[in-house]
Amino acid sequence: MRRFVAPMLSLGMMLVLLVPVSGQKFAHPGINQTAADLQYMKAEVLKGHQPYKDAFERLKAATDLDFKVTPYTHVLRGPYGRPNIGGDDLSKGATLAYNCALLWYITDDKTYADKAIQVLNAWSGTLWDFDYNDAKLLAAWTGHLLCNAAELLKYTPSGWKNHDIDRFTHLMTTVYYPLLRYYFPQANGNWDGAIIHSILAIAVFTDNRSLFDQATDHLLHGPVNGSLFKYIFPSGQCQESTRDQGHVQLGLGEFAGAAQIAYTQGVDVFSMADNRLALGYEYTARFLMGETPHCYGLISERAKTLRDDYEYVYRHYAAMGVEVPYTKLAADSVRNNASRSILTSVRKPGSIKSGKYPPIRASTIGYIAGALAIPATKIPGDAVRVAPGQSLQQALDAAAGSKRWVVAQAGLHTLPTTLKIPSGVTLAGEGIQTILFLDPSSGVRDAIVSATDDLHDVTLRDFVIEGSTQPETGTDPNSRRSFRSTANRGGIMFLSPRQGAMANLSFINLTVRNCTYNGVFVSGATQVTVTSCDFTENGSSVVPGPKLQHNLLLTHCENVKIKGCRLDTSPFGCGLSLGHCKQVSVSASEIARNGHYGILVAESEDITIEENLIEANDRSGVMMEYLDLGSNQVTVQGNRIQYNQGFGVEAYALKKGMIKNNTYEGNGSSAKQEKISEEKRILME
């Protein structure tokens, strides 16, 4: 596989370019476009160049100067606009204000400036607050539109009076910002994308550098669904791809809008993580153009109408020299009906830095993992096949010690109680269509456990363990996530009271998801292999508390090989937690978006972590913690470790550690990507 190597000096230089220095002055006008961009756009329109001239004419035709501005003191918007008191008036007014401000800039016709000023002044003098379910969302949708209009009016001779500008500033800082400042990452990711978009716009308009820097940091490191790297996976799949394509395009558009503002002020989000934003756009546009990329979960066929969110992204990447063919097709498809999006996509030639960038493609690290559409290997002819509704336990007990396969056929297998695995068997499925689901009324916690504490010669492969309280997870990926559940739901638990008492345990192309407790917990085993497995969304905040349950937890194990896996999105735990383990190799795996560390190593020895993608975890990417003796002989090399909220690698009192040849990008908020300390520090948080 490709090995990523970058020296720390280069990384530090890169971070200086990405994160603006505190106190640096903003460019004005400077939200969606700079003064130079606006001047160039205006010249293109007045010269009659296309597509700008037609976009301008469409914008004029769609702008109703007779629109009655109706501000509300209290704006109420519920889910999907029910109820909706003042919400439509605010949305239409914000759109009109930005449209009129642009038309004023292009035409010098004060009629347009006066209308935009009327909208801003009316709402500035009336609006007190937002309420109901979609309050944050509505504020986020309208805040950046209003600020873009205000920015154009403030920095041109529009006639907008200073006391009115002050009153609008007061609206943004005392009504909009207090509602938006805590974000809402527990919602689907389009929410925080929109919130970041508007907070950046507010920051620029109000000249608030600390607010701008904080919003940029949230864009890169926000928890749950709240950052660019939580929203767009390394494959290009988006957090809402299984929901519907309207929301996916909305989320992408909001993150792209935030990236556009950041770029105007000198912060390049577009190129981060090998052009991750482009990867999300290409994945989605490819599907909307008729192809079907791989998706974890069922990619949604709903709301496939193309939105007008592609023009700027296509133009930006084209100027960089990055090919985005599907994004171009999408932009081409909607351009003849677009107006403002074309005008605001203009950058002055030469203002976007071009260069040599790698082609846009999905990461191959740990991809594709888990149960597949068909079994990953041929099922033996003498396998015992069990149809849904028949007893898997009886078949396993009959096959115990024979080394025969017991195959759970495609379909839903509802387990009446915990399934106990005997030694000397293979339990297999027929791929992603074989789902094992523990009946929530069973009164027990774990779907699968070891029948004896000396379990040996067991393979589990090619099926799904669904940990949710309902076997169908629904179209909304956020509605039944494990972090929303208080149920006692565990996946696989193989425990022995003696180290090495269990032996020869294999997990292959297995999917374990949505368990509130550990996805897979193995303790006291030797010769363990975990190959091409997908353990995701396991480890919630149930008793005994957060940070104790993980996607994969191994304790007192030795001779372990983990390869080609996906250990992602534990709401409160780690992708992988190792305690008191020896001779463990973790390679070629994706370990991402976990609520604690990516990999946590404690009191372990001879551990190798190499050639993994470790990104967007809410603490450090890799942590070697000290408890009593610390860990010994840990090698972390050749990994790509990026956009974790803490350090790339963090270690305390590590003996004989070798940390080398890792590629770091954007971990934490400074250029320091590693913290390797000799201190015997016990972490208390």
N, C-alpha and C positions, 0 to 999 in steps of 0.2 A: 504494500500500500504506500501511498505518498506520505512522506514524513515532512512535517512542518518544522522548520528551524528558523529562529530569529533571535538575534542578540538583544540583550536588555537595553542597550543604548539606543538601538533603532526604535524599540517600543516606547522608550521615554520620549524620544523626539516625536513619535506619532501622537502620543497622548497630548503633548503640548499643542499640536495642531487641532486635535479634536475637542479639547476642553478649553474654553476661553479663559484668559487670565482675569481674575476678579478685578473689577474696576475699569475694564476696557470699555470704551465708549461705543454705543450702538450707532450703526449707520441709519440715517433717516433721510427720506422715507425708507423703511427697511423691514417690512413684515413679509409679504410674499415676494416683493421685488425691490431692488435698489433704485435709486434715482436714475442711474445709467440704464438699467433694464427698462424702466418706464419710458425714458426718452427714446430708446431704440424702438420699443413697441409702438409708441405714438407715431414715430416717423414711418414705420412700416405700414401702418393703417393709412396715413395720409398720402403715402405714395401709391396706395391701391394694391399693395402686394398681398398675395394670398398665402395662407388661408385667413389672414388677419382682417382684410377688408370685409369679407363676408361675415366673419364672426362679429365684427363691430356692427354691421348692419342688422344682424339677428339680435344682438344685445339691445340696440336702439328700439327695434320693433317690439321686443318683449318687455320693455320698461314702461310702466304705466305711471306717468307723472300725476295722474288724477287719483292715484291710490289714496284712500283715506287712512291716515295714520291714527290708530286707536291704541294708546298705551294703557296698561293695567298696572295697578298697584301690587296686586298679588297674582302671579301667574301660576296656574295649576295644570300639570300634565301627568296623567296616569299612564299605566302600561299601554303601549300601542295607541296613545292619544285618547284614552278613556279614563277620566274626563279630560277635557281640553278647554281651559278657560284662559284665553289670552295667548296660548302657545302658538297658534297659527298666525295671529297678528304680529307677534314678535318675530317669528321665523320669516314671514313675508317682508316685514319691515327691515330686518337685518339684511336680507338678500337685496332688497331694493336699494338700501343705503349704499352697499358696496357697488352695485351696478351703476348707480348714479354718480358715485365718486369717480369711478373709472371713466364714465362718459364725460364728466366734467374735465378730467385730466386730458382726455383726447381732444375734445371739441372746444374747450374754453368757454362753453356755454354755461353761464351762471345759473340757468334754470335747473340744471342737473345738480349743481352744488347746493342750491337752496333746498331742493327736495331731500338730499342726503342729510343736510343739517337739520331739516325739520324732523326727520326720523330720529336722529341721535338726540336732539334736544327734548323731544316729546318723551322718550323713554327715560332719559336721564333725570327728568324732573318728576317722574311718576313711579317708576318701579321700585318696590321695597324688597321683594323677596320672591322665591320660587318654592313650590311645594308639590307633593305627591311623588309617586314612584320614579318618574322620569325627570325630576327636577334638575339633577346634575347633567343629564344627557342634553336637555334642551338648552341649558346655559352653555354647555360645551359646544353644541352645534352653532349657536348664535354669537358667542363671544368673539371668535376670530373674524367673523364677517363684519361685525360692528367695529372692531379695532382696525381692520384693514381700511374700512371707509374713513374712520377717524384719522388714521395716519395720512391718507391722501389729502384730506381736507386741512389738516393742521400744517402740513408742510408745502402747501400751495396757497396762493392768494384767493382763497375761497370765500372769505368774508365771515368765517366762523369765529365768533368772538371769544376772547380769552376766558371770560367767566363761564361761558358755555363749555369750553374745553375742560376747564377745571371741574365742572359739574359731571361731565362724562367720565373723567378720570375717577371721580368719587364713586360713580356707579360701578366702574370696573373693580376698584379696590375694596369697596365696602359691601357690595351686593354679589358680584360675580365671583371674585376671588375667594371670599370666605366659604362659599358653597363648594368650590372646585378644589380647594387646596389639599384636602385629604384624599383626593382621587377616589376610585372605587374599583380596585383590582379584583374583588371577588365577583364582579359581574363579568359578562363576556368581554373580551379584550377591546372591542370597538369603543366601549365606554372610556377607558383610560386613554386610548388613542385620541379621542375627541377632546378629552380634558387636557391632555398635554398640548394639543394643538392650540387650544384657546389660552392656556396659561402662558405659553410662549408668546402669543400675540399680545396679551396683556402686559407681559414683562417688557417687550420692546416698546410698546406705546408709552408706558409709564417710566421708562428708563430704569428698570429695576434689574440690575445685573444678578443679584443673589437669587431672585425668583427665576430668572432665565436659567441659571446654572442648576438650580434644584430641579426644574422641569426637564432639563436635558439629562440629568442623572436618572430621573425616573424613567425617561424614555429608554435608557440603556439597562437599568437595573431594577425596575419596579417588580414587586412580588406577584404571585398568583398568575393572573392573565395580563398584568399591567405594563409590560415592556415590549419593545419591538421583538425581542428574542423569545419572549413567552408567546407572542402572537404568531410569529412565523418560525416554523420548525426547520431544522437543517435540511429536511427533504423539500421544503417549499410549502408543504401542507400548512394550513393556517388553523388556528385554534377553533374557528367556527366553520371549517370546511364541511363538517358533518351536519351543520345546522341548516343553512341555506346560503346561496351565493350572493343574495342581496346584502346580508350582514357581513359576509366576507369582504365584499367590495367596499362596503362602508368602512370597515375596520382598516383595510389597506389604505383607503383614501385619507382617513384621518391621520394615520402614521406618516403617510407621504406628505400631507399638509404640514405636519410638525417638522418633518425633515426639510421641507422647502424653506420654512422660516429660519430654521437653524442654519441652513446653507447661506441664506441672505446675510446672516451675521457671522459667517466664517467657520461654522461647525459642520463638518462633512459627515452626515449620517448615511448618505447614499452608498458610500464605498465600504462601510463597516462590515466585517465578517464576510468578506468576499461578496459584497453587494447583496446582502441578505434581503433587503427590500425588493430588489429586482427578482430574486428567487421566488418570493411570495407572489409577486405579480405574474411571473411567467407560469407558475404552477396553476394559478386560478384562471388566467386567460387561456392557457392550454386546454383546460377543461371546458371553458365556455366556448372555445372554438371547435369542440367536438371530440377531443381526445380524452382518455381516462387515465390519469396518473394513479399510482398506488396511493392508497389512503388508509391510515389506521382508523378503522371504523368505516361506515358506509358513506361515501361522499354524496352530498345532497344534490338532488336534481331540482330542488325548489329554487324559485326566484333567479332564473338564469339570464334574465334580461341584462344587457350590458349597461353599467352606469357610466356617467361622464367623469371618470376618475383616472383616466389613463394618459391624457395628453402630456401633462407636465413630466410624469415619470418617464414616459418614452423619450421625450426630448432631452431630459437631463442625462439619461444613460447613453443616448446616442451621442451627445456632446462629449461624454467621457470616453467614447470609443467602445462601449459595451453593447454587444448585440442582444436585443430583447425582442425576438421575432414575434412571439405571441402577444406581447404587450403592444407592439406596433400594429398588429392586425386588429386588436381591440380598439386602439386609438383611431385607426383608419375607419373602422366601422361606425363610430359615433361622431366623427369630426364634422360631417355635413350638417349636423343638427346642434353642434356645440357653439357656445358664444364666449362667455366670460372665461371658461377654462382655457380656451386657446389664447386669449389676450394675456392672461396671468401666467401662462407657461413660458413667456418670452424671457430669455436672458440675453444680455448683450453678448455678441460673439466674443469668445475668448475668456469669458468670466467663469466658465466651468472648466476645470483642469482635466485635460485628456491624458491618457496613458495606456499602458499595457495591463490589461486586467484578465484574469482567468475567465473562461467561458462560464456562463450561468448554468450550473448543474447541481443536482441534489448531492448531498454528502453520501458517501458510501460506507461510512464508519457505522457499524451496527445497524445497517439498513440493507435489506428488509429483515426484521426480526419478528419472532413470535409465530403463532400458528398461521399457516399459509392457506391459500385457496384450496390446495390439494396437499396431502401428506408429503413431507420432505423426503421420504424414502418409501420403498415398496413394502407393503404389508405382507408378512409371511402367509403362505397358503394354509397353515395349520392354526392360524390365529382364531381365538374364540371371539366371535362378534356379538355385541350386546346392543340391542335396539333401544331407543328411548322408551322408558317405562319398564324395562326389564332390570333385574338386579345386577348392578356392577359388583357389589360386595360378594354375592354368591359366586360369580365368575372368577373373581380374584382369589377367593378362598380355595376354589377348586384347582386353580392353576398354581398355587403357592409352591415355590421350590422347583418348578418345572422349567423355568426360563421361557415359558410360552408367552405369547402376546395376548392380552385382553384388549379388544378394540371397541371403544365406545363409538357407535356409528353416528353419522351426522344427525343433528337434531339437539333438542334440549333434554338433558338428563337431570331431572330434579332429584337431588339426594335427600332421602327422608331423614338421614342423620349423617354424622361424619363418616367419610369413607376411610377405612383402615387398610393400609397397603402392607401386604406380607412380603417377605423376602423372595427373591428369585422370580420376579415377574416384570413384564413390561406393560404398563398401562398406556395405551395410545388412543388417539382420536383420528378422525378423517379430516383434520385441518380446522380452519376457522369456523366451520359450520357445526363442529362438535362443542357443545357448551355444557359444562358441569356447573350446576347451580344448587347450592345448599338451601333447602326449604327454610325460610325465615321463621317458621313456626316450630322448627325442630327443637329449639331450646339449647342448641350447641353453637359453638363459635366457628370452628375451623372446618373448612370443606374436606381437607385431606390430612391425615396424620399417619405416623408409622404404627404398624400393628404391634411391634416389639421394639425394645430398646437396643437390639443388636441387628437392626435392619441392614440387609446387604443385597447387592446385585439387583438393583431396582432402577428402571428407567421410566420416566414420565415424559411423554412427547406428543406433539401435534394435536393439542386441544386447548380450550379456553376454560379458565375458572373465572366465573363472573361473581364478584364480591358484592355487587349492589343488592339491595333488597328487592329489586325487580329484575327479571332476566332481560327485559328489553330496556336498553338505556335511554331511549327516546332520541329525538332529533336535536334537542338543545344540549350541547356537550357540557353545559354548566349546571343543568337542572338536577341531575342525580349524582353529582360528583361525591366522592367519599368524604370530602371535607364538610359537606352539608349534612352528613348522616351521623347519628349517635348510636346506630346499631352496632352490635358486637359481631363483626364479620372478619374472619381470617381466611387466608388462602391455604398454604401448605405448611405444616409444622412437623418436622422430623427431629425428635429430641432423644438424647441418650445421656445417662448420668456419668458416663465414662468417656474420656477422650479417645477416639479411634474405635469405639465399640461398633459404630455403624460404618459401612464401607461400600465402595463402588456404587455411588448414587449418581445418576445422570438425569439432567433436565435438558430436553432438546426441543427447539421450536415450540415452546410452551408460552401461552399468554395467561398471565394472572393480573387481574385489574380490579380496581374499585373496592378493595378491601379496606376497612377502617383500621384493622390491625396489620400485621406484617403480610406482605404478599407471599414471601417464602422465608421461612425461618428454619435453619438447620444448625444443630448444636451437637458436638461430639462425634463428628464423622471424619473419615479419611477417604481419599480418592473420590473427590466430588468434581463433576464437570457440569458446567452451565453453558450451553451452546445455543446461540441464536434465539435467545428467549426475550420476551417482551413483558417485563414486570413494571406496570405503570399505574399511577394513581392509587397507590397503597400507602397506608400509614397516616391516619388522621389524628384528631385531637381527643380521642376517646380516653377514658380512664385506663391506665394510670397517668395519662397526660401526653402532651405533644413531644416530639423529638425522640420518642422511644420506639416507635414503630416505623418500619422502612419498606422500601420495595423489596430489598434482599438483605436479610440479616444472617450473618454467619458468626457463630461463636465457638471457640474451642474446636475448630476444624483445621485439618492439615491436608496438604497435597490437593489443592483446589485450583481448577482452571476455569476462568470465566472469559468467554470469547464471543465476540460478534453479537452482543446483547444490547437491549434498549432498556435502561433503568431510569425512567423519567417520571417527573411530575408527582412525586410524593408530596401531598399537601403540607405535611408538617415534619416529615422525616428525610432521610437520605436516600439517594439512589442505591448506595451500597454501604453497609456498615459492617466492619470487621472487628471483632473483639477476641483477644487471646487466640489468634490464629497463626499458623505457620505455613510457609511454602504456598503462598497464594499468588497466582498470576491473573491479572485483569488486563485484557487487551482488546483492541479493535471494537470497543463498545461506545455507545452514545449514552452519556450520563448527564441529564439536562433537566432544568426547570424544577428541581426539587426544592422543597421548602426549608431544608436545613443545608447540610453540606452535600456536595456531589458524592464524594467518597470520604468516609470517616474511618480512620485506622486507630485502634487503641490497644496498647499492650500486646503487640503482635510482632512477628519476626519473619524475615525473609519474604518480603512482599514486593512484587513487581507490578507496576502500573505503567503500561506503555501503549502508545499509539491509539489512545482513546480521544474522543471528542467530549470535553467536559465544559459545559456552558450554562449560563443563566441560572445557576443555583443561588439560593438566597443567602448563603454564607460563602465560605471559601470553596473553591473547586475541589481541592484535596486537603484534608486536615489530618495530621498525625498528632493526636492529643496525648498529653501526659496525665496519668492517674497515679501510678505508684513507681513502676520501673521504666515506663516509657516503651517505645517501640525500637526495634533494632533491625538493621539491614533492610531498609526500605528504598527501593529504586523507583523514581518517577521520571520517565524519559520519553521523549518523542511524542508527547501528547499535545493536542491543541486545546488550550485552556483559555476561555474567553467569556467576558461579560458576566462573570460571577460577581455577586455583590460584595464579597470579601476579597481576600487575596486569591491569586491563582493557586498557590501552594502555601500552606501554613503548617508549621511544625514546632513542637516544644520538646526539648530534651531528647531529641532523636539521635540514636547512636548509629554510626556507620550509614548515614543516609547518602544517597546519590541522586541529586536533582539536576538533570541536565537535558539540553537539547529539546526543551519544550517551547512551543510557540505561545506567547501570551498576547492577549489583546483586550484592553478595556476592562480589566478586573478592578473592582473598587473605583475610587475616585482620584487616584494619584498614579504616578509612573511606577511606584513600587509594587511589583507584582508578586513577590515572594516575601514571606516572613519566616525565616528559619532561625529559631532561637534556642540557645542552650538552656534557657530558663526552665526550671521545673515548675511550670505554671499550671495550676489546675483551673480550668475554665469554669466559671460559676454561672454562666448564662446559657 
